[in-house]
């Protein structure tokens, strides 16, 4: 049975979150606007504001809603998380305030699944409490996200693992208490069994951040970049630093990436909704050529197209969340890929229209639109390029089909018409019935 209602108690929590994010959290985006600010645990002024806000979230039972009860989370499931994330997507700081910031969410999940008791005590508990941040160090400069091309190695030396090689775009490494590193441990194994995953404390000797790379909205001359280019110089970690078994690095990575992809989509719904609200407000506020922008057909089409695309995308995300909640693990693989493909496109298209409606003001730093628009290319690449996920969708869908048995397609009309005539020949060839029709 389809049911789109929301439980009254949870709707009350959503209403509280919506007001709280607008009035208390969005100001943080203005006071501390740089990409690394939510992750910089050394910024005492930001933390002085952040901690009381996090306490209020905890009091509402909305802290770390991605976690199940076994990790002291509320166990709401993905549908409720999607509804909450729509609200959090309005603000860059909101995931940190609510304990759902990436990559810490995914890193916490794999630590919970594969970490030792000591690692959980040292890293998982502080991570869940928002006291530290972490890094997922997977992609490489020559390979991007293609694990078949990874060359960063790890080998066993006595009672230690030795990690050597380079990693690219390791987000928040400059602030992290630990890094989760994927390295090749068996280069002769099949591609998806060559790698293993390791937890590496950030103070371990041999970790060199060659530079922190700035993206489109980060100024490298001011050192605002938060995506590290790292060289691991024979970094040594104990044997129990491996998360999962030897050769299970790809499996461990997939355990965290699927959730991250759909969570990006959930928050994008919120950001697009905010951009849509701005577009409608501007259309009713600005006049040109004697009438309001809202009276112009082009602007009306912008608004209509944006709303249709946003609602389609929102329903896709909610349906995907529902499958994750109700179906066996892995059942939502195609739907998660669909969300990933649409996330960057919907964000780009709606925000671009909002920029146009705001004119030159929309391109400036005096509105958030330009910064949001520059995030679209990153979303198209994060957690795997859009093109890869399109391929995944096509391959999964094609498994449900078979080639045509004969020379022509199964919908070829001549044989289907002949079969229809044979099926109903007793009626078509009945002269009496034909006479009635002619009469």
MILUM-895707 format. One record per residue (C-alpha): residue number from 1; x, y, z. Coordinates in Angstrom, 3 decimals. Example, Ala and Ser with C-alpha at 12.3 -4.5 7.8 and 13.67 -1.06 7.14 Angstrom:
// MILUM-895707
(kevo 1,(12.300,-4.500,7.800))
(kevo 2,(13.670,-1.060,7.140))
***
This chain:
// MILUM-895707
(kevo 1,(0.000,0.000,0.000))
(kevo 2,(1.291,3.463,-0.863))
(kevo 3,(1.130,5.969,1.960))
(kevo 4,(2.686,9.440,1.789))
(kevo 5,(1.605,10.587,5.242))
(kevo 6,(4.159,11.471,7.912))
(kevo 7,(3.612,10.464,11.540))
(kevo 8,(2.472,13.529,13.522))
(kevo 9,(5.227,13.158,16.133))
(kevo 10,(7.936,13.032,13.493))
(kevo 11,(6.338,15.886,11.552))
(kevo 12,(6.623,17.970,14.713))
(kevo 13,(10.342,17.184,14.824))
(kevo 14,(10.691,18.159,11.161))
(kevo 15,(8.887,21.430,11.845))
(kevo 16,(11.262,22.114,14.730))
(kevo 17,(14.283,21.293,12.551))
(kevo 18,(13.081,23.576,9.740))
(kevo 19,(12.775,26.553,12.080))
(kevo 20,(16.001,25.706,13.893))
(kevo 21,(18.043,25.446,10.674))
(kevo 22,(16.720,28.738,9.308))
(kevo 23,(17.156,30.764,12.485))
(kevo 24,(20.133,29.168,14.250))
(kevo 25,(22.181,27.212,11.717))
(kevo 26,(22.096,29.210,8.487))
(kevo 27,(23.853,32.145,10.232))
(kevo 28,(26.882,29.845,10.677))
(kevo 29,(27.156,29.653,6.875))
(kevo 30,(27.716,33.411,6.867))
(kevo 31,(29.990,33.669,9.902))
(kevo 32,(32.202,30.716,8.927))
(kevo 33,(31.746,30.337,5.155))
(kevo 34,(34.797,28.357,4.060))
(kevo 35,(34.628,24.702,3.089))
(kevo 36,(36.800,23.489,5.942))
(kevo 37,(35.160,25.496,8.703))
(kevo 38,(32.676,22.824,9.885))
(kevo 39,(35.533,20.312,10.157))
(kevo 40,(38.104,22.515,11.888))
(kevo 41,(37.866,21.351,15.496))
(kevo 42,(40.550,23.886,16.475))
(kevo 43,(38.385,26.919,15.665))
(kevo 44,(37.305,27.808,19.198))
(kevo 45,(34.819,30.529,18.210))
(kevo 46,(32.997,28.286,15.748))
(kevo 47,(32.954,25.426,18.255))
(kevo 48,(31.624,27.722,20.975))
(kevo 49,(28.577,28.357,18.789))
(kevo 50,(28.362,24.810,17.458))
(kevo 51,(28.300,22.801,20.689))
(kevo 52,(25.150,24.372,22.207))
(kevo 53,(23.367,23.892,18.881))
(kevo 54,(24.369,20.237,18.815))
(kevo 55,(23.057,19.868,22.368))
(kevo 56,(19.670,21.187,21.253))
(kevo 57,(19.613,18.658,18.413))
(kevo 58,(20.379,15.856,20.877))
(kevo 59,(17.558,17.011,23.137))
(kevo 60,(15.170,16.665,20.197))
(kevo 61,(16.380,13.124,19.466))
(kevo 62,(17.633,14.167,16.026))
(kevo 63,(21.368,13.625,16.517))
(kevo 64,(23.073,11.236,14.037))
(kevo 65,(19.815,10.014,12.554))
(kevo 66,(21.674,7.839,10.039))
(kevo 67,(22.653,5.467,12.873))
(kevo 68,(20.695,2.554,14.220))
(kevo 69,(20.007,1.904,17.908))
(kevo 70,(23.081,-0.343,18.135))
(kevo 71,(25.198,2.800,17.662))
(kevo 72,(23.055,4.959,19.931))
(kevo 73,(21.175,6.437,16.979))
(kevo 74,(17.391,6.817,16.819))
(kevo 75,(17.027,4.104,14.166))
(kevo 76,(14.642,6.155,12.072))
(kevo 77,(15.590,4.550,8.767))
(kevo 78,(16.338,6.129,5.423))
(kevo 79,(12.894,7.548,4.620))
(kevo 80,(12.806,9.647,7.781))
(kevo 81,(16.458,10.538,7.250))
(kevo 82,(15.563,11.736,3.740))
(kevo 83,(12.816,13.975,5.090))
(kevo 84,(15.212,15.436,7.658))
(kevo 85,(18.056,15.808,5.154))
(kevo 86,(15.814,17.878,2.898))
(kevo 87,(15.887,20.441,5.671))
(kevo 88,(19.597,20.054,6.407))
(kevo 89,(20.420,20.560,2.734))
(kevo 90,(19.558,24.231,3.102))
(kevo 91,(22.742,24.861,5.103))
(kevo 92,(26.372,23.819,4.666))
(kevo 93,(26.817,23.663,8.448))
(kevo 94,(23.604,21.757,9.176))
(kevo 95,(25.001,18.212,8.741))
(kevo 96,(27.709,19.007,11.300))
(kevo 97,(25.160,20.480,13.692))
(kevo 98,(23.006,17.333,13.346))
(kevo 99,(25.862,14.806,13.402))
(kevo 100,(25.427,13.627,9.807))
(kevo 101,(28.404,15.198,8.019))
(kevo 102,(30.301,13.282,5.349))
(kevo 103,(32.734,11.566,5.174))
(kevo 104,(32.397,10.923,8.911))
(kevo 105,(29.022,9.210,8.506))
(kevo 106,(30.383,6.526,6.189))
(kevo 107,(33.619,6.162,8.121))
(kevo 108,(31.649,5.617,11.319))
(kevo 109,(29.621,2.883,9.657))
(kevo 110,(32.637,0.871,8.521))
(kevo 111,(34.385,1.377,11.853))
(kevo 112,(31.278,-0.004,13.544))
(kevo 113,(31.234,-2.990,11.199))
(kevo 114,(34.941,-3.799,11.009))
(kevo 115,(36.819,-1.951,13.790))
(kevo 116,(38.319,-3.549,16.875))
(kevo 117,(37.034,-2.722,20.352))
(kevo 118,(40.073,-0.518,20.924))
(kevo 119,(39.569,1.333,17.614))
(kevo 120,(35.917,1.907,18.384))
(kevo 121,(36.775,3.349,21.765))
(kevo 122,(39.546,5.550,20.372))
(kevo 123,(37.886,6.732,17.158))
(kevo 124,(34.261,5.654,16.707))
(kevo 125,(32.874,7.076,19.956))
(kevo 126,(34.495,10.523,19.534))
(kevo 127,(33.467,10.523,15.860))
(kevo 128,(29.840,9.792,16.718))
(kevo 129,(29.952,12.464,19.414))
(kevo 130,(31.241,15.061,16.945))
(kevo 131,(34.497,15.589,18.824))
(kevo 132,(36.793,14.603,15.915))
(kevo 133,(36.613,14.366,12.128))
(kevo 134,(38.039,11.797,9.731))
(kevo 135,(39.172,11.203,6.151))
(kevo 136,(38.437,8.556,3.529))
(kevo 137,(41.643,8.253,1.507))
(kevo 138,(40.828,6.183,-1.578))
(kevo 139,(41.261,7.918,-4.947))
(kevo 140,(44.656,8.320,-6.598))
(kevo 141,(46.083,11.026,-8.879))
(kevo 142,(46.681,8.706,-11.848))
(kevo 143,(43.534,6.622,-11.355))
(kevo 144,(40.758,8.797,-9.983))
(kevo 145,(38.171,6.463,-8.451))
(kevo 146,(39.015,3.423,-10.619))
(kevo 147,(40.314,0.780,-8.177))
(kevo 148,(41.683,-1.304,-11.050))
(kevo 149,(44.316,1.393,-11.570))
(kevo 150,(45.361,1.908,-7.945))
(kevo 151,(49.065,1.547,-7.183))
(kevo 152,(49.343,2.683,-3.551))
(kevo 153,(50.695,-0.485,-1.907))
(kevo 154,(50.620,-2.089,1.505))
(kevo 155,(52.640,-5.108,2.551))
(kevo 156,(53.199,-7.014,5.733))
(kevo 157,(56.494,-6.611,7.553))
(kevo 158,(56.552,-8.657,10.748))
(kevo 159,(53.762,-7.485,13.010))
(kevo 160,(53.055,-4.342,10.953))
(kevo 161,(51.561,-3.243,7.667))
(kevo 162,(53.597,-0.804,5.592))
(kevo 163,(51.687,1.624,3.334))
(kevo 164,(53.469,3.409,0.503))
(kevo 165,(52.073,5.535,-2.327))
(kevo 166,(49.982,8.581,-3.139))
(kevo 167,(46.340,9.434,-2.625))
(kevo 168,(44.333,12.245,-4.173))
(kevo 169,(41.375,14.329,-2.955))
(kevo 170,(41.388,12.987,0.593))
(kevo 171,(38.761,15.324,2.027))
(kevo 172,(39.418,17.052,5.371))
(kevo 173,(42.781,15.340,5.932))
(kevo 174,(44.210,18.558,7.355))
(kevo 175,(41.672,18.379,10.193))
(kevo 176,(41.331,14.598,10.607))
(kevo 177,(42.181,12.550,13.679))
(kevo 178,(42.525,9.457,11.489))
(kevo 179,(42.454,8.387,7.856))
(kevo 180,(40.909,5.281,6.339))
(kevo 181,(43.248,4.260,3.511))
(kevo 182,(42.654,1.805,0.661))
(kevo 183,(45.850,0.159,-0.578))
(kevo 184,(46.785,-2.722,-2.893))
(kevo 185,(47.830,-5.783,-0.849))
(kevo 186,(47.689,-8.443,-3.594))
(kevo 187,(48.442,-6.989,-7.043))
(kevo 188,(48.005,-10.403,-8.707))
(kevo 189,(44.475,-10.975,-7.443))
(kevo 190,(41.319,-10.155,-9.460))
(kevo 191,(40.745,-6.363,-9.604))
(kevo 192,(38.156,-6.161,-6.829))
(kevo 193,(40.154,-8.402,-4.471))
(kevo 194,(43.526,-6.662,-4.730))
(kevo 195,(42.930,-4.043,-2.056))
(kevo 196,(42.548,-3.831,1.670))
(kevo 197,(41.413,-1.035,3.981))
(kevo 198,(43.398,0.381,6.879))
(kevo 199,(42.783,2.827,9.701))
(kevo 200,(45.763,5.171,10.073))
(kevo 201,(46.083,7.710,12.926))
(kevo 202,(46.905,11.135,11.497))
(kevo 203,(49.975,11.516,13.714))
(kevo 204,(51.597,8.375,12.246))
(kevo 205,(55.094,9.141,10.867))
(kevo 206,(55.392,9.220,7.103))
(kevo 207,(52.115,10.967,6.214))
(kevo 208,(52.865,13.980,4.014))
(kevo 209,(50.160,16.328,2.780))
(kevo 210,(51.777,17.563,-0.426))
(kevo 211,(49.106,20.230,-0.797))
(kevo 212,(45.473,20.960,-0.005))
(kevo 213,(43.781,21.372,-3.358))
(kevo 214,(41.175,24.109,-3.755))
(kevo 215,(38.012,23.468,-5.757))
(kevo 216,(36.050,26.059,-7.764))
(kevo 217,(34.835,28.038,-4.770))
(kevo 218,(38.036,27.726,-2.720))
(kevo 219,(40.946,30.154,-3.075))
(kevo 220,(44.269,28.379,-3.129))
(kevo 221,(46.201,31.598,-2.482))
(kevo 222,(44.389,31.781,0.865))
(kevo 223,(44.913,28.057,1.540))
(kevo 224,(41.190,27.319,1.673))
(kevo 225,(41.470,23.911,0.013))
(kevo 226,(40.324,20.911,2.044))
(kevo 227,(40.997,18.047,-0.409))
(kevo 228,(44.472,16.726,0.311))
(kevo 229,(47.042,15.339,-2.093))
(kevo 230,(48.829,12.889,0.213))
(kevo 231,(52.060,10.913,0.021))
(kevo 232,(52.331,7.917,2.328))
(kevo 233,(56.051,7.306,2.896))
(kevo 234,(56.194,3.707,4.140))
(kevo 235,(53.670,4.447,6.862))
(kevo 236,(53.608,1.675,9.462))
(kevo 237,(50.478,0.523,11.280))
(kevo 238,(49.799,-2.585,13.415))
(kevo 239,(48.251,-5.711,11.940))
(kevo 240,(44.853,-4.995,13.479))
(kevo 241,(44.702,-1.676,11.582))
(kevo 242,(43.146,-3.577,8.658))
(kevo 243,(39.371,-3.068,8.439))
(kevo 244,(37.812,-6.240,7.127))
(kevo 245,(39.923,-9.063,5.765))
(kevo 246,(42.783,-9.028,3.248))
(kevo 247,(41.468,-8.202,-0.205))
(kevo 248,(38.136,-6.896,1.113))
(kevo 249,(38.892,-3.197,0.613))
(kevo 250,(36.469,-2.826,-2.290))
(kevo 251,(33.740,-4.576,-0.304))
(kevo 252,(34.318,-2.308,2.687))
(kevo 253,(34.285,0.773,0.438))
(kevo 254,(30.980,-0.193,-1.141))
(kevo 255,(29.474,-0.621,2.326))
(kevo 256,(29.907,3.138,2.901))
(kevo 257,(29.599,4.670,-0.579))
(kevo 258,(25.998,3.678,-1.343))
(kevo 259,(24.644,5.498,1.690))
(kevo 260,(26.765,8.552,0.940))
(kevo 261,(25.388,8.815,-2.583))
(kevo 262,(21.769,8.804,-1.535))
(kevo 263,(22.479,11.187,1.375))
(kevo 264,(23.973,13.688,-1.093))
(kevo 265,(20.744,13.397,-3.067))
(kevo 266,(18.604,13.941,0.033))
(kevo 267,(20.416,17.152,0.910))
(kevo 268,(20.303,18.333,-2.706))
(kevo 269,(16.506,18.306,-2.516))
(kevo 270,(16.766,20.857,0.289))
(kevo 271,(19.266,23.066,-1.497))
(kevo 272,(17.180,23.065,-4.677))
(kevo 273,(14.071,23.891,-2.668))
(kevo 274,(15.816,26.913,-1.183))
(kevo 275,(16.956,28.042,-4.651))
(kevo 276,(13.402,27.558,-5.940))
(kevo 277,(12.012,29.677,-3.104))
(kevo 278,(14.497,32.411,-4.002))
(kevo 279,(13.476,32.233,-7.658))
(kevo 280,(9.776,32.631,-6.880))
(kevo 281,(10.383,35.487,-4.451))
(kevo 282,(12.493,37.324,-7.035))
(kevo 283,(9.891,36.773,-9.749))
(kevo 284,(7.273,38.494,-7.584))
(kevo 285,(9.618,41.313,-6.481))
(kevo 286,(11.347,42.538,-9.633))
(kevo 287,(9.853,44.428,-12.559))
(kevo 288,(11.165,44.837,-16.080))
(kevo 289,(9.607,46.124,-19.294))
(kevo 290,(6.575,47.335,-17.376))
(kevo 291,(5.568,44.101,-15.635))
(kevo 292,(6.731,41.708,-12.938))
(kevo 293,(9.149,38.955,-13.852))
(kevo 294,(6.418,36.573,-12.715))
(kevo 295,(4.325,37.732,-15.680))
(kevo 296,(6.983,36.748,-18.224))
(kevo 297,(6.406,33.412,-19.951))
(kevo 298,(10.104,32.514,-19.838))
(kevo 299,(10.179,32.985,-16.062))
(kevo 300,(6.937,31.033,-15.676))
(kevo 301,(8.546,28.198,-17.628))
(kevo 302,(11.630,28.378,-15.395))
(kevo 303,(9.404,28.023,-12.347))
(kevo 304,(7.246,25.238,-13.770))
(kevo 305,(10.180,23.197,-15.110))
(kevo 306,(12.087,23.575,-11.855))
(kevo 307,(9.183,22.452,-9.706))
(kevo 308,(8.407,19.427,-11.908))
(kevo 309,(12.066,18.346,-11.908))
(kevo 310,(12.392,18.879,-8.164))
(kevo 311,(9.278,16.842,-7.337))
(kevo 312,(10.311,14.019,-9.669))
(kevo 313,(13.748,13.943,-8.066))
(kevo 314,(12.330,14.091,-4.537))
(kevo 315,(10.036,11.131,-5.200))
(kevo 316,(12.953,9.167,-6.670))
(kevo 317,(15.021,9.834,-3.547))
(kevo 318,(12.185,8.895,-1.188))
(kevo 319,(11.441,5.724,-3.164))
(kevo 320,(15.114,4.785,-3.015))
(kevo 321,(15.127,5.364,0.739))
(kevo 322,(12.018,3.195,1.063))
(kevo 323,(13.698,0.340,-0.825))
(kevo 324,(16.757,0.580,1.451))
(kevo 325,(14.476,0.414,4.497))
(kevo 326,(12.265,-2.459,3.328))
(kevo 327,(14.238,-4.637,0.912))
(kevo 328,(17.339,-6.851,1.312))
(kevo 329,(20.777,-5.241,1.264))
(kevo 330,(21.755,-4.300,-2.282))
(kevo 331,(18.209,-4.156,-3.639))
(kevo 332,(18.440,-0.381,-4.116))
(kevo 333,(21.641,-0.453,-6.170))
(kevo 334,(19.982,0.736,-9.382))
(kevo 335,(17.899,3.365,-7.588))
(kevo 336,(20.941,4.736,-5.746))
(kevo 337,(22.725,5.063,-9.092))
(kevo 338,(19.688,6.862,-10.514))
(kevo 339,(19.795,9.318,-7.605))
(kevo 340,(23.490,9.860,-8.181))
(kevo 341,(22.963,10.611,-11.882))
(kevo 342,(20.189,13.109,-11.222))
(kevo 343,(21.671,14.865,-8.199))
(kevo 344,(24.146,17.089,-10.037))
(kevo 345,(21.836,17.656,-13.021))
(kevo 346,(18.843,18.792,-10.986))
(kevo 347,(21.044,21.004,-8.800))
(kevo 348,(22.707,22.584,-11.829))
(kevo 349,(19.513,23.198,-13.788))
(kevo 350,(17.403,24.658,-10.972))
(kevo 351,(20.153,26.886,-9.608))
(kevo 352,(21.099,28.100,-13.073))
(kevo 353,(17.496,29.211,-13.631))
(kevo 354,(17.489,30.908,-10.238))
(kevo 355,(20.694,32.736,-11.169))
(kevo 356,(19.115,33.961,-14.410))
(kevo 357,(16.018,35.235,-12.647))
(kevo 358,(18.243,37.199,-10.240))
(kevo 359,(20.306,38.643,-13.086))
(kevo 360,(23.760,39.985,-12.301))
(kevo 361,(23.068,39.781,-8.566))
(kevo 362,(22.742,36.013,-8.898))
(kevo 363,(26.330,35.691,-10.097))
(kevo 364,(27.816,37.583,-7.144))
(kevo 365,(28.930,36.571,-3.683))
(kevo 366,(26.058,38.616,-2.242))
(kevo 367,(23.739,35.650,-2.799))
(kevo 368,(24.501,31.952,-2.173))
(kevo 369,(23.448,30.852,-5.660))
(kevo 370,(26.832,31.129,-7.383))
(kevo 371,(28.558,29.067,-4.686))
(kevo 372,(25.852,26.428,-4.851))
(kevo 373,(26.069,26.320,-8.646))
(kevo 374,(29.802,25.675,-8.446))
(kevo 375,(29.105,22.596,-6.316))
(kevo 376,(27.309,20.851,-9.179))
(kevo 377,(30.487,19.630,-10.953))
(kevo 378,(31.790,18.237,-7.670))
(kevo 379,(28.548,16.340,-7.077))
(kevo 380,(28.785,14.871,-10.566))
(kevo 381,(32.165,13.376,-9.647))
(kevo 382,(31.954,12.642,-5.908))
(kevo 383,(31.436,8.979,-5.000))
(kevo 384,(31.980,7.983,-8.636))
(kevo 385,(31.448,9.878,-11.906))
(kevo 386,(27.938,10.251,-13.240))
(kevo 387,(28.914,8.365,-16.404))
(kevo 388,(29.863,5.274,-14.383))
(kevo 389,(26.492,5.267,-12.654))
(kevo 390,(24.667,5.617,-15.957))
(kevo 391,(26.480,2.475,-17.076))
(kevo 392,(25.477,0.733,-13.844))
(kevo 393,(21.820,1.637,-14.415))
(kevo 394,(21.866,0.392,-17.995))
(kevo 395,(23.554,-2.902,-17.102))
(kevo 396,(21.120,-3.575,-14.268))
(kevo 397,(18.085,-2.786,-16.412))
(kevo 398,(19.283,-4.881,-19.343))
(kevo 399,(19.392,-7.936,-17.070))
(kevo 400,(15.578,-7.872,-17.170))
(kevo 401,(15.423,-8.243,-20.955))
(kevo 402,(16.154,-10.908,-23.577))
(kevo 403,(17.053,-10.556,-27.259))
(kevo 404,(14.288,-10.987,-29.825))
(kevo 405,(13.862,-14.605,-30.882))
(kevo 406,(13.620,-13.950,-34.592))
(kevo 407,(14.877,-11.565,-37.229))
(kevo 408,(12.462,-8.781,-36.313))
(kevo 409,(11.652,-7.124,-32.945))
(kevo 410,(8.997,-8.677,-30.704))
(kevo 411,(6.785,-5.632,-31.365))
(kevo 412,(6.941,-6.157,-35.154))
(kevo 413,(3.375,-5.538,-36.315))
(kevo 414,(2.890,-8.066,-39.216))
(kevo 415,(3.221,-11.245,-37.083))
(kevo 416,(1.328,-9.679,-34.182))
(kevo 417,(-1.512,-8.706,-36.531))
(kevo 418,(-1.645,-12.235,-37.940))
(kevo 419,(-1.767,-13.651,-34.395))
(kevo 420,(-4.559,-11.227,-33.453))
(kevo 421,(-6.600,-12.270,-36.482))
(kevo 422,(-6.203,-15.948,-35.585))
(kevo 423,(-7.130,-15.317,-31.954))
(kevo 424,(-10.396,-13.602,-32.861))
(kevo 425,(-11.105,-15.309,-36.199))
(kevo 426,(-14.371,-16.756,-34.890))
(kevo 427,(-15.655,-13.225,-34.504))
(kevo 428,(-13.951,-11.472,-37.420))
(kevo 429,(-15.015,-14.142,-39.927))
(kevo 430,(-18.599,-14.422,-38.628))
(kevo 431,(-20.738,-12.958,-41.431))
(kevo 432,(-23.648,-12.359,-39.104))
(kevo 433,(-21.515,-10.255,-36.744))
(kevo 434,(-20.005,-8.477,-39.726))
(kevo 435,(-23.488,-7.697,-40.969))
(kevo 436,(-24.451,-6.218,-37.646))
(kevo 437,(-21.382,-3.981,-37.712))
(kevo 438,(-22.113,-2.885,-41.286))
(kevo 439,(-25.723,-2.186,-40.388))
***
